[in-house]
């Protein structure tokens, strides 16, 4: 049985914003390996459209960016959306009963399935479907933006903390 894992980069004041700060080379290497090892990813429409950037080759990419793109493109993706009519390569549109679809996905797969985006994570968390939360805590303060937790923080229990890069700590929580 697969587990659904929601993890994102987060500032000290609780925000996620991929345009405000970028991962170091060491953290990017961690994400490449993590993406390669995942059983797939579940996205909401918004983050899926951002991640589609990796579907197209960009001549300015370095070797690490190409490696990430290969890992991301090769993994299966499920996209939760009421507005999209179709999705890109290696992706499946999830329509209808989200809870039933995610429970079936967890039952059919093994390993970790990444959950992309705070809004989708909140919905899946409210349904009791998120198995693990991973906060990649950066020493950055934004003062505003999109929060890691899109609603009230669920009751959590810390199960691990790891130094991932020279200035990034991964905090791993499970529902309490």
C-alpha positions in Angstrom: 0.0 0.0 0.0 1.3 3.4 -0.9 1.5 6.4 1.4 0.7 10.0 0.4 3.4 12.4 1.4 3.0 16.2 1.4 6.4 18.0 1.4 7.5 21.4 0.3 10.1 24.1 0.9 8.9 26.4 3.7 10.2 29.7 5.2 10.7 30.2 8.9 7.4 32.1 8.9 5.5 29.3 7.3 5.2 30.3 3.6 5.9 28.4 0.4 6.9 30.4 -2.7 9.1 28.8 -5.4 9.8 32.2 -6.8 11.2 33.7 -3.6 13.9 31.2 -2.9 15.5 28.3 -4.7 17.1 25.1 -3.4 20.8 24.9 -3.1 22.6 22.4 -5.3 22.7 19.9 -2.4 19.0 20.2 -1.8 18.2 20.0 -5.5 20.2 16.8 -5.7 18.0 15.5 -2.8 14.9 16.3 -4.7 16.2 14.6 -7.9 16.8 11.4 -6.0 13.4 11.7 -4.1 11.6 12.3 -7.4 13.3 9.3 -9.0 12.3 7.0 -6.1 8.6 8.1 -5.9 5.8 5.9 -7.1 4.2 9.0 -8.6 2.7 12.5 -7.8 -0.7 13.9 -7.2 -1.2 17.5 -8.1 -3.9 20.1 -8.1 -4.3 22.1 -11.3 -2.3 25.1 -10.3 0.9 23.4 -9.2 0.6 20.9 -12.1 0.6 23.7 -14.5 3.8 25.1 -12.9 5.5 21.7 -13.0 4.7 21.3 -16.7 7.7 23.4 -17.2 9.7 20.2 -16.8 7.9 18.5 -19.8 9.8 20.6 -22.3 13.6 20.6 -22.9 15.2 23.9 -22.2 18.7 24.5 -23.8 19.8 26.6 -20.8 19.4 23.7 -18.3 22.4 22.3 -16.6 23.0 18.6 -16.0 21.1 18.5 -12.7 18.1 20.3 -14.2 18.0 17.7 -17.1 18.3 14.9 -14.6 15.3 16.3 -12.6 13.3 16.7 -15.8 13.9 13.1 -16.7 12.9 11.9 -13.3 9.8 14.0 -13.2 8.7 13.1 -16.7 9.1 9.4 -16.2 7.0 9.2 -13.0 3.2 8.8 -13.2 1.1 11.8 -12.3 -2.5 12.2 -11.2 -4.0 15.7 -11.6 -7.1 16.7 -9.6 -9.0 19.3 -11.5 -12.6 20.3 -12.4 -11.4 22.8 -15.1 -8.8 20.9 -17.1 -10.1 18.9 -20.0 -6.8 17.0 -20.6 -3.4 16.6 -19.1 0.1 16.0 -20.5 2.3 13.0 -20.9 2.3 10.3 -18.2 -0.5 12.0 -16.4 -4.1 11.0 -15.5 -6.9 13.4 -14.9 -8.7 12.7 -11.6 -12.4 13.7 -11.8 -15.4 12.7 -9.7 -15.0 11.2 -6.2 -11.6 12.4 -5.0 -11.6 10.3 -1.8 -12.5 7.1 -3.6 -9.9 7.8 -6.3 -7.1 8.4 -3.8 -8.0 5.4 -1.6 -7.9 3.3 -4.8 -4.5 4.8 -5.8 -3.1 4.1 -2.4 -4.4 0.5 -2.5 -3.0 -0.2 -6.0 0.4 1.3 -5.5 3.4 0.7 -3.3 6.0 3.3 -2.1 5.5 7.0 -1.7 3.2 9.3 -3.7 4.0 12.9 -3.5 1.2 15.4 -2.9 1.7 18.7 -4.6 0.3 21.9 -3.2 -1.1 23.2 0.1 -4.7 23.3 -1.1 -4.8 19.7 -2.3 -2.9 18.6 0.8 -5.5 20.3 3.0 -8.3 18.5 1.2 -6.6 15.2 1.4 -5.6 15.8 5.0 -9.2 16.6 5.9 -10.1 13.2 4.4 -7.5 11.5 6.5 -5.4 10.5 3.5 -2.1 12.3 4.1 0.3 9.8 5.8 3.3 12.1 6.2 4.1 15.8 6.1 7.7 16.9 5.2 8.7 20.5 5.8 11.9 21.6 4.2 12.7 24.5 6.5 14.8 27.3 5.0 16.3 30.3 6.9 14.2 32.8 5.0 11.4 35.1 6.2 8.9 36.4 3.6 6.4 38.1 5.8 3.5 36.9 3.7 2.4 34.7 0.9 1.0 31.2 0.5 1.1 29.2 3.7 2.3 25.6 3.9 -0.9 24.7 5.7 -3.8 26.0 3.7 -6.1 25.8 6.7 -5.8 25.0 10.4 -2.8 22.9 11.1 -3.7 19.2 11.7 -2.6 17.6 14.9 0.9 16.2 14.1 3.6 14.2 15.7 7.3 14.8 14.9 8.9 11.5 13.8 12.2 12.8 12.3 14.4 15.8 11.7 17.3 15.7 9.2 19.9 18.2 8.0 19.4 18.0 4.2 21.7 20.8 3.1 23.9 23.2 5.0 21.0 25.4 5.9 17.9 23.3 5.3 16.3 21.0 7.9 13.6 18.4 6.9 11.0 18.0 9.6 8.9 14.9 9.2 5.5 14.6 10.8 2.7 12.1 10.8 -0.9 12.7 11.8 -1.3 12.4 15.6 
